[in-house]
Amino acid sequence: MRTFVDILFTSTGKSPADVARYIKKKVGFTFIRGKHDIVFEWQSDEEFLLKVEILHSTMKELGVIYKLYTPVSDDDELKIPKVIWYPDNP
């Protein structure tokens, strides 16, 4: 399954570029272009919970607010291709 992450950046938290670099390094997720900021895939409840725990502690550390969205299987968003907006180069 896919879960999308929407991030709300605040002036008191890290910059979007810093957040993108840190999330890529610590969590292994990359930002995408479009309606959502990040997408990650998972196969089991245990894998989902592990990824969400790591993501949550990272977001808390960075001072950003986030929202998770997991569409139902017949939702068109499952077909959204992953298009990375932030290059892998630091």
One Martini backbone bead per residue (centre of mass of N, CA, C, O) as a GRO file, in nm:
protein
   90
    1MET     BB    1   0.103   0.032   0.009
    2ARG     BB    2   0.010   0.378   0.025
    3THR     BB    3   0.156   0.674   0.177
    4PHE     BB    4   0.084   1.003   0.248
    5VAL     BB    5   0.264   1.319   0.294
    6ASP     BB    6   0.191   1.617   0.470
    7ILE     BB    7   0.346   1.942   0.494
    8LEU     BB    8   0.394   2.191   0.753
    9PHE     BB    9   0.548   2.484   0.743
   10THR     BB   10   0.743   2.683   0.966
   11SER     BB   11   0.923   2.953   1.095
   12THR     BB   12   1.029   2.764   1.350
   13GLY     BB   13   1.140   2.572   1.158
   14LYS     BB   14   1.266   2.416   0.918
   15SER     BB   15   1.353   2.407   0.612
   16PRO     BB   16   1.262   2.246   0.332
   17ALA     BB   17   1.551   2.160   0.251
   18ASP     BB   18   1.633   2.041   0.525
   19VAL     BB   19   1.406   1.836   0.543
   20ALA     BB   20   1.466   1.678   0.287
   21ARG     BB   21   1.753   1.588   0.362
   22TYR     BB   22   1.689   1.452   0.638
   23ILE     BB   23   1.477   1.247   0.541
   24LYS     BB   24   1.657   1.102   0.342
   25LYS     BB   25   1.874   1.018   0.552
   26LYS     BB   26   1.695   0.894   0.797
   27VAL     BB   27   1.434   0.756   0.631
   28GLY     BB   28   1.442   0.745   0.289
   29PHE     BB   29   1.275   0.974   0.187
   30THR     BB   30   1.112   1.142  -0.084
   31PHE     BB   31   1.016   1.393  -0.257
   32ILE     BB   32   0.725   1.512  -0.426
   33ARG     BB   33   0.519   1.597  -0.681
   34GLY     BB   34   0.223   1.769  -0.583
   35LYS     BB   35  -0.027   1.711  -0.352
   36HIS     BB   36   0.217   1.577  -0.216
   37ASP     BB   37   0.534   1.526  -0.050
   38ILE     BB   38   0.506   1.215   0.032
   39VAL     BB   39   0.589   0.864  -0.040
   40PHE     BB   40   0.501   0.535   0.088
   41GLU     BB   41   0.571   0.191   0.118
   42TRP     BB   42   0.374  -0.103   0.224
   43GLN     BB   43   0.284  -0.446   0.355
   44SER     BB   44   0.258  -0.402   0.671
   45ASP     BB   45   0.178  -0.304   0.979
   46GLU     BB   46   0.466  -0.310   1.091
   47GLU     BB   47   0.597  -0.137   0.869
   48PHE     BB   48   0.421   0.109   0.907
   49LEU     BB   49   0.483   0.166   1.209
   50LEU     BB   50   0.786   0.204   1.176
   51LYS     BB   51   0.780   0.440   0.972
   52VAL     BB   52   0.605   0.631   1.148
   53GLU     BB   53   0.793   0.652   1.391
   54ILE     BB   54   1.032   0.772   1.240
   55LEU     BB   55   0.883   1.010   1.118
   56HIS     BB   56   0.782   1.141   1.379
   57SER     BB   57   1.057   1.195   1.516
   58THR     BB   58   1.161   1.371   1.283
   59MET     BB   59   0.939   1.591   1.280
   60LYS     BB   60   0.981   1.678   1.572
   61GLU     BB   61   1.281   1.760   1.540
   62LEU     BB   62   1.207   1.976   1.295
   63GLY     BB   63   0.925   2.131   1.343
   64VAL     BB   64   0.686   1.974   1.193
   65ILE     BB   65   0.387   1.932   1.024
   66TYR     BB   66   0.167   1.642   0.975
   67LYS     BB   67   0.005   1.422   0.727
   68LEU     BB   68  -0.181   1.130   0.674
   69TYR     BB   69  -0.248   0.924   0.366
   70THR     BB   70  -0.460   0.636   0.295
   71PRO     BB   71  -0.579   0.493   0.038
   72VAL     BB   72  -0.789   0.322  -0.121
   73SER     BB   73  -0.758   0.079  -0.363
   74ASP     BB   74  -0.964   0.250  -0.577
   75ASP     BB   75  -0.785   0.488  -0.584
   76ASP     BB   76  -0.624   0.708  -0.798
   77GLU     BB   77  -0.366   0.769  -0.616
   78LEU     BB   78  -0.222   0.494  -0.672
   79LYS     BB   79  -0.127   0.615  -0.973
   80ILE     BB   80   0.080   0.798  -0.870
   81PRO     BB   81   0.367   0.914  -0.953
   82LYS     BB   82   0.703   0.933  -0.872
   83VAL     BB   83   0.821   1.274  -0.832
   84ILE     BB   84   1.109   1.423  -0.787
   85TRP     BB   85   1.201   1.753  -0.654
   86TYR     BB   86   1.457   1.666  -0.494
   87PRO     BB   87   1.767   1.633  -0.518
   88ASP     BB   88   2.025   1.417  -0.416
   89ASN     BB   89   2.184   1.660  -0.395
   90PRO     BB   90   2.307   1.882  -0.144
   0.00000   0.00000   0.00000
